[in-house]
Amino acid sequence: MSNNVQADKSIHVNKVIINDQFWKRYADIVKTEMIPYQWEVLNDRADITIEKERNDQNIPSEKSHAIENFKIAAGLKKGRHYGWVFQDSDVYKWLEAVAYSIEQEHDPQLIELADGVIDLLALAQEKDGYLNTYFTIEAPERRFKRLAESHELYCAGHYMEAAVAYYNATKNEKALTIACKLADCIDASFGNEAGKIKGYDGHEEIELALAKLYELTKEKRYLNLCQFFLYERGQDTSFFERQWQEEAGENAVIGGMNHLPLSYYQAHKPILEQESAEGHAVRLVYLCAGMADAAFLSKDEEMLQACKKLWKSITAKRMYITGGIGSTVHGEAFTSDYDLPNDTMYCETCASIGLIFFAQNMLKNEADSTYSDTLERALYNGVISGMALDGKHFFYVNPLESNPENSLKDPGKSHVKPTRPAWFGCACCPPNLARLLASIHKYLYSQKGDCLYANLYIANKAEIDWNGKQIEITQESNYPWEGEAKFQFQLEEPAEFGFCLRIPAWSKTYKVTVNGIEISDSLMNGYMVIRRTWETGDEICVTLDMSIQEWSANPHVKADLNKIAIQRGPIVYCMEEADNGKCLHLFRLPKNKQYHYRYDSELFGGAGLIDVTAEKRVVEQEWESQLYSQGMAELYEAASLTLIPYYAWANRSVGEMQVWLAKE
C-alpha cells in the first residue's frame, strides 16, 4: 500500500444524506418538533413555564420576546428590549438549524418562514451594518463600549454562522449580504489601525464565524479580522477594566451581565501562552474552535500547537467520561486538574457542543482519531442527553449523578435538575442543540488531499467529487447498537484515492474486509488507510468490538476512586431509580459480576440495555436510631441492576441517577 498523496488529485464531499435509524429519528424530531416548537417560543406563543437557570433578578424570564425585539429594532413596533443581552442569538441558532434541515430535506414552507426572518433582520440592521437589538433599542451610544459582557460580537458571530449555512442551503443572497455588511461594520471598528478598537468580545464566537464567512466568500479581510481577535485576546489585560471604568456609573451592568475575572473570558494571557483550560467552558471551546479553523486556513503552526495544548488539558485532565466539560456552576467553568465531581458539576449542553466544534476543526488540521473519538463521545452522551426524547424539554446542566431531593433542598445543587424544563430564561442550549442535531451530516466525513476519512458510523448516502468525477458512497449500519458497518461504492469511472476508516480507541479488536477479503494494514493515527483504485461494486465491511467494557478514572479523580463506569460501543450507561429503586449508592458490583446486553425496541424509541448481577448493602434496623457506629457489620445481598444509556435518563419519571458504580 502506498501512502503518497498525489498533489494534483483531490477529493471533496459534496452532499451527505442521513438515513440512519438512530440519527434520522433525531433529524425528524428537529424538523417536526424542535424547529416548530422553538419558533413558537421565540414568538411568545408557546404555553410554557420558563426555567430561570441563573439567579439574577434583573432579567425577566416569562417569555423569549426574541422576535419582538427584532420588530422593535426594525421600527415595526414600539417597546423596550426584553431578556438577556444575547437574546438575538436564539433566533440565529434557530435559523441555522433550519438551514441544515433544509439541506437534508427541501421544505418550501420552512424556507418561506426563514426568508421572512431574513427580511426582518434586514430591516433591523442599521445603515452601517450594525445588528444588535439590545443596543439599537436600549443603548445605541454604548455600542462596542462594554465588550466584556455586551455579547455584541458573539451575537454577530452566530448570525454569520447562520447566514453561511442558510446561503449554502438556499443561495439566499440577502442572508449573506446582511452577514457581510455586519462583518464590514466590525472590520471598520476593530483592528490595529489608528482610531479602531484594540479589543475583543467577552464571549468568543465571532472568531469561528469569521473563518466560516471567509471560507465561503474568500474575502481575506474576514480571515485577517478573525486572526486579529484571536491574537489580540489577552495581550492588554487592562482592556476590559478600562472599558468598565469609562462606562461605570449609572446602568453600569449591561443586560444582567456582571464583570468577572479575566480567566473567565480566557483573557488572562495571550492565546499562545495559555496551557490549561480555564474559565467559562463554552467560551473556551468556542475560542479553540476558532483557533483551530484559523490555524488550518492560514497554515499557522504556532496557533495549531496552542490548540493542541488546550486540547490535551481538556481531554486528559478536565473532561467527564460523557464528554461533558465544566466542573462548577460558578462561572459554568473549569476548575483544576482532575476535579470532576459528579453531582455538583455543570457540563453545560452548549459546552459539549462546542467541544465537538473544536474536534471537527482539529480534524481539518490533522487526521487523528483522538479528535473524532472525543467528538463521538460527546455526541452520543454529553450532547443528546441535553434533550428529552420529545424534543420539547431540555437540560442546561448534564450531571453524572442526581438525587431530586438534594437538588430541591441544597442550594449548591439546585442547578442540577432532575427533569428537563421546557425552556430557559437563558435559552442558549435548546437552539444550539437544534442546529447541532440538524447538522450531523457535516461530521461524518473529512478530507485531506486525496484521502477521505470516515469519522462516524452513521448510515448515509454521500456524493463525493474526485477531480470532477462523481462518486457515491453508501454506508449501512445499525450503530450504535451493532458494530458492523458496510461501505459500498458507485463511480462514473475507476478512481484511485485513500479511504480511511476510524477504528475507535474503545474497540479493542476489529476486522476489516474489502470485497470479502480481510486486510490487516496497520493503523495510522487511529485510521486504517485503504488506498486502491476503486470501482463500482466495491464494498468495505468493518466490524468493531461491541463487548461491554468497564472504565476506570485516573486515581487523581477523587470522585470516582474505586468506581467504574460501564460503556458499550460509544454509549456510556447509567443506573436510574425507575429500574432499580431508591438509594442507588448502596449498590456495588462484585468481582464475579456478569453482564447481559439486550435491545428493547420499545423503550426510548429503541435502545440497548445492560443487566448486571450486583450486590446491595443491607441497611440494618439499628441504623434507624443512630448516625454513626463502631464495628457494625457490612452485609450485602444479591441484587440485579439494569443500566440504560446515559443520554436517555430522566425520560420516564423523576428519580435518582448515577453513572459511576462502586465496585467490590
N, C-alpha and C positions, 0 to 999 in steps of 0.2 A: 504494500500500500504506500502510495506517495502522499505526503502531506504538503507538497509545494502548491502554493496558491498562484494561479496564473493571473497576472495583473490585468490582462485585457478581458477577463471573464468576470462577470458579476451576477449575483442572484438577488432578487428582491421579492418581498411579499406584497402582493397587490391587494388581496382580499381574503378574509377568513370568515367563514360562516359556521357558527357553533350549532351542532346537532346532538350534543352530549346530553344524556338523560339527566345527570346531576345538575349541570350548569344551565341547560335550557330551561329548567324549572325556575332558576333564579332570573334568567333573562325575561321569561314570561311574567314573573312577579314584578320586575322593574317596569315593564311596559304596561301591564294591565292593572297593577295595584299602586306601585310606588310613584310613578310619574303622575297619574291622575290624582292620587291622594295628596301628594305634595303640592300639586297645582292648587288644589282646594285650600290647603293650609296657607300657602303663600298669598292667596286671595281672601283669607279670613272667612272662608265658607265652610270649613270643616268643623264638625262638632267634636271638639277635643278638649282635654284638660292638659295644659302645657306644664311640664315639669320644670321647675326652676333649678337648674343644675348648679348655678353659682349663688352664693349668699350675698348678693348685692341688691339692696332695696331701692337703689336709684333707677333700676331698669325694670320696666313693666314686662310681664310675661303672659298676658292674657291672650295674645294673638301674635301673628307674624307681622302683618302690615307691610311686608316687603314690596308687593306690587303697588300698594297705595303710596309708598314712599316715592316710587318712580313717577307715579302720576302727579304727585305734588311737585316733585323736582322739575317735571316737564311743563308745569303750569296748567295742567288739565284740571286740577283740584286745589282747593285751599286746605291748609292744615300744617301740622307740625310733624317732624320726623319721629318715628316710634321704633323702639327696640335698640339693639346693640349698634354700635358704630359700624360694625361689619355686616349688617343685615343684608346689604346688597349681594353679598357672596352666595347667599342661599339661592337666589334667583339664577345666578351664573352657573352654579353647580347643577341646578335642575336643567338648565339649557344644555349643558354639556352631556348630561345623561340622555336627554332627548336626541342629541346628535348621534351618539353611539348606538342608541336603539334603532334609529332610522337606518344606520349603516347595515344593521343586521336584517331589518325588515322594513321596506318602504311603507310609509304611512302618510298619505296626503293630509288627513285631518290633523295629525300631530305636527306636521310641517307648517300648516296654516296657523296653528296655535302658536308655535315657536316664532314664526315670522312676525306675528303680532307683537310678541315680546321684543323682538329686534326693533320694530318700528317705534315702540315705546322708549326703548333705550336711546334711539337716535334723537328723539325729542328731548330727553332728559340730559343729553350730552351738551356741554357748554361749547361756545363757538371755538374756543382754543383747543378743544378736545378733552378737557377735564370731565370726568364722570364719577360722581360720588354723591349719593342722595343726602347723606348726613351733612356734609359741608356745604352743598348747594342750598339746602333748606335752612340749616341752623347757624352755620358759621363760615360763610364764604371768605371772610377776612383772615381765617386761620388755616387756609389751605397750606399743606406741607409744613406747618409750623410746630406740630407736636407728633412727630413721626414715631416716637416710642410706642404710643398707644393708638394712633389715629387709624391704622389699618388702611390707609388710602392706597398704598401700593399693593398691599395684599389683595384688596378687592379688585384693583385694576388687573392684577395678575390672573385672578380667577375669571375675569371676563375674557382676557386674551386667550386663555386655555379653551374656554367655551367657544369663542369665535373661530379659533383654528379648527376645533372639532366639527363645528357646525358648517364651516365652509367646506371642509373635506367631505362632509356627508351630503351637502345640498348645493354647494357652489353659490351660496348666498353672499353676494358682493357687499351688501350693506353691513352684514355682520363683521366682515373683515375690515371694511372701511372704518367702522367705529373703533375697532381694535387698533388699527394703525394710527388714527388720529389721537387716540388715547396714549399710545406709545410715543408718538411725536411730542405730545404735550409734556410727558415725563422727561423725554430726552432734552427738551428745551429748558427744563427746570433743574436737572441734576447733572453733575459732572465735575471735572476738574477745572473747567474754564472759569474765568472771572465772571462773577455775577450769578453763578449756578450754586446749587446746594451741594456741599460735600457731605452727604449723609445717606441714610437708608431707612427702610421701614423696620418697625419693631417686630413684625411678623413676616418672615420670609415666605415668598410665593412668587413675587414679581420676577425673580431670577430664573426659575424654571420655565415660567410663562414666556419670557422674552426669548429664551432659547428655542422654544417651540415656534414662536412667531417668526424668528429668523429662519428656521428650517423651511417654513412654508413660503415666506416672501423673498428670502435671500437678501434682505436689506441688512447690510453689515452693521449699520448703526445700532440695530437691536441687539446683536451679539456683543458689540462694544459696551452698550449700556448694561447688559447682563454682567459682563466682566467687571465693570466699574462698581456695581452694587456689591458684588462678591468680594472684591479686593479692598473696597473701602471699609467694609464691616470690621469693627474693632480697631481700626487704625487710630482714630481720635476717640479715646474713651470718655471724653467730656462732651461729645456731641449731643447726646440725649439730655444731659444735665443742662447744657447751655440753652437748648430749646425750652426745657422745662422752666428755667429761671426767667427767660424772656417772656414766657406766657403765663407765669404764675400770677395768682390773684383771683379775681372773680371767675367762676366757672373753670377753675384750674383742671378739674378732672373731665376728660372728654368721654362722653358716652359710657360712663361707668368703669372705664379702664384706669387702673392705678399704675403709678410709677414703681418699677421693680428693679432688682439688681441687674447689672449688665450681663451676667452669665445666663440669666433667664432668656435674654434675647440673642445669645451667642455673640455678644459684642464686647466681651471682656478681653479678647485677644484677636489679632488678625487671623483669618481663617487658616493660613498655612502653619500657624503656631498652635492651633487647637489640637490636642491629642486625646481628649476624652469627651464623651457625650455629656453635655451639660445643659441645664436649663429646661425650658418647655419642650417636651418631646416632639410635638408636631412641628414646631418651628425648626428644631434641629434636623429632622429628616427632610423637611422641605428644602432647607438650606443645602443639605447634602445632595438631594436630587438635582438641584440647580447646579451645584459644583460639578457633579458627575457628567451632566449633559454639556456644560460649558467646556469641561476638560476634553470631552470627545470631539466637540465641534471645532475647538481651537487647537487641538493636539497639545494641550497644556499638561506636561508631565508632572510639574510641581503640584498642580491642583489635584491631579489624579492620586498622587501619593498622600495628599492631605485627606482625600476621600477614604483611602484605604485605612488610615489611622483611625478615623472616626467609625468606619465600618467594623473594624476589629474591636473597638471599645464597646460598641453596642452589642454585637452578636456574641462576643466571647466573655463579657462580664456584666452586661446590663439588660439582657433580653430574657423574657419569660419563655418557657417551652412552647407556649401557644403563639409565639411571635408578637406578643404584646410588649410594649415599652412604656416607661413612665412609672416609677415606683412610689410616687407620693401624690396625694391630692393637692398639696400645697404647691401651686405653680404648675400642676399637671406635668411633673418634671422627673428627670433622672435625679438620683441621689448619689450614691457611691458604689464602687465595685461590689458585686455580689449581694447588694442589698435588694432583695426581691421578696418582700412579704406578700403573702397570698390573699389576705383578707382586708388590707388597708391600701393596697396598691391602686393605681389608676388605669393603666392600659387603655387609654382612650382609643375608640374605634378609629378615629382620624389618624392616630399615631401609627397604627399598624398599616393603614392605607398608605401613609407617607413612606413607611419602610419599604413597601412594595415599589413605590416610585423610585426610591433610591436604588433598590436592587435592579430594577429594569434598566436604569441609566448606567449602572455599573456594567451590566451585560453588553452595552454598546461598546464599552472600552475593552472588556476582557471576556472571552468565552470561558467562564469559570463557574462550575455548578455550585460553588459556595453561595453565589448570589441567587441562582434560581432555586436552590434548596430552601433558602430563607424566604424567598418570595412565596414558594408553595406553602411553607409552614404558616406564615402569616395569613395567607389567603384562606386556607381550609380551616383555620382555627381562630385566630385573633380578629379577623375581619368579619366573616359571616356570622360569628357569634353576636355581632352588634345589631342584628336584625331578627325579629321574630319571623316565624315561617309564614305569617300572613302578610308580611311586607308593610305593616302599618304601625309597628311598635319597635322601639329602638333602645339599645344600650349606648350610653355615652361611655360608661365605665365597664370593663370586662374583667371581673375578678376571677381568681382561681380557687376561691373558697368563699362561701356565702352562708350566713346564718341570718334569716329575716329578722329575728328578734334583736340581734346585735345591731343591725342596720337601723332599726327603728329607735333604739334606746341609746346607742353610743354615738355621740356627735362625730367622733373620729372615724366612724364607719358609715355615716349617713349618706355618703356619696355612692356607696355600694348598694345598688338597687336589687331587690330580689325578683323583680319582674320588670319588663321593658315598658317605659312610658310611651304614650302616643306621640309626643313631640317635646321640644325643649325651648325654653326662652333663648338659650344659646344653642341654635339648631345646626351647628356645623356638620354633625355626624350623619344625619339621615340623607341629605342630598349628596354628601361625599360618598356614602355607600352606594347610592343610586348610580352615580357616574362610574364608580369602580366596577360594579357588577355589570353594568351595561357595556363596559369596555374590555371584558375578559379576553375577547378575541385578539386584543393588542398584545397580549402577553405570552401567547403560545409559542411563537417563533421569533428568533432573532437571526440576523445575518451579518457575516463579516467576509468580505471578499466573495469568493465563490463557494462559501460554506453556509448551509442552512442548519440552524440549531433548533431542535425540538425541545423546548424548555418545560412544557407541561403536557401531561397525558390527558387530553380533553378531546373527545370525539368532534371532528370538524372536517370541513372541506376547504382547502386552501388553494388559491390561484397564485402561482409563482411566475415571475418573469425571469428568464435566463437569456440575457442578451437579445431581448426582443421576441424570444420564443416562449410560448405559453406551456406551463406545466401545471397539472392538477394533482394535488396530493390529498388523499382521503385517509383520515385517521379514525379507526374504530376502537372503542374501549368501553369498559364498564367501570372505569376508575371513579372514585377511589376505593370501591368495594372489591374489585378484582384487579389483579396485577398484570394482565396481558393487554397489550396494545398492538394493533396492526396498522401499518402504513402501506398504502397502495398508490402506485404512480401511473399517471397517464400523460404522455408527452406528444407534442407535434412531431418531434424527431428526437433521436437519441441525444442525450446531453451528459457531459461529464461535470460533476460537481461533488462536493462533500456533503453528506447528510449526517448530522451529528446527534446522537441520542443521549439525553441526560440519564445517567444512572444515579438515582438519589443516594445520598450517603447512608440513609436508613436501610437501603436494600443490600443486605449482606451478600446475597447471591443473586445472580441474574443470568438470563440466557437470551442471546440474540441470534436470529436466523435471517438470512437473505435468500429468498426463494426456496425456503425449506432447508438450507444448508447452514449449520451452526458456524458462527465465526467467533473468534476469541481474541480479537485485537485488544491490545492494552488500552486503558483509558487515558485520555488527555484532559487534565483538569476536570475530571468527573464526567466527560463525554466520550462515548465511543464514536470515533470518526470513521465513517464508511465512505470511502471515495471510490467511485466507479463510473462507468458510462451507463446511465440509467435508461431504461426502455419501458414502454407501455407494458403493464402487467407485472412489473417487478413488485415484490412485496417484502417488507421487513416486519418481523414479529419480535417483540421484546417482552420477556416475562420477568417480572420483578418479585422479590421476596415479600409476601404479604403475611408472614408469620407475626404473631402477637409479640411485642417487644416490651421489655422493662427498661426504663430510662432512669438514670440517677443524676442528680445535680452535683456540681462542683462542691466539695465538702465545705467551702467557704460560704456557700449559700445556707445560712443558719436555718432559715425557714423550712428547708427541705432535707435536712440531715436525717438519715435513717428512714427515708421515704423513697417511694418510687412512683413514677408516672407511667401510664400504660399508653402505648401507641401501636396502631396497626396501619401500615401504609403511611399516608401523610396525616392521618387523623389522630389527634390526641383525645383520650377518653376521660370521663369523669363519672363519679357516682352521684346520684341525686336521690333526695328523700322520696320522690314519687315511686321509686322502685325498691328502696332499701330501708325506709323508715327513718326516724329521727336519730340523732346522736351519731352521725357518720364518723366522728372522730374515734369512736370506740372500736371500729373495725381495724383489723390488721391482716396482712397477707402472710400465711405461714410458708415455711421453706418448701413444703411439698405441695404447693398450690397447683391447681390445674385450670387451664383456660379453655373456654369453648366459644368459638365465634359463630354467630348466626345472623342471617339477614332477615329483617322484618319489613315486608313490602308495604305495610300499612302505617307503622309508627313513623312520625316525622316525614311522611311522604315517601318513605323507603329509606332505611338506614341499617348499617351493620351494628350489632350489639355484641357485647362480650360478657359471658357469665364466668365467674371465677369462684373457686372454693376459697373460703375465708374463715376467719375467726372473729368473734365479737366479745369484747370484755363484758363479763357479768358484773353488774353493779349490785353488790350485796345490800341487804336491807340496813345493815349497820351504817352505811354511808348516808342514810336519810337523816341521821341525827348528829353528824359531825362533818367538819370540813377537812380536817387532817387526821392522820392516824399513823401509828407505828406498827410495822410488821403485818399489815393487812395483806392477806394472800391475793395474788392476781389470778383470777380464774377466767378462762376463755371457753366459749362453747362454739361448736361448729356452726358455720353460717355460710350463706352464699350471697354473692354480690352480683348485681347487674350493672354494667357500665355502658354509658351512652356516649355518642360523640359530643365533645365539649360544645361545639357550635350550637347544638340543639337544646341545651339546658334552658330551663325556665319557659318552656313552651306548653307545659301541661298544668302545673299548679305551683303555688308559692311554697318553697321549701328549701332545705339545705342543699348545698352542692359542694363538692370537693374534688380537686384534680389529683393532688399528691396523696398517696396512700401510705400509711405506716406499714412497716414490714417487721417480721419476727427477727 
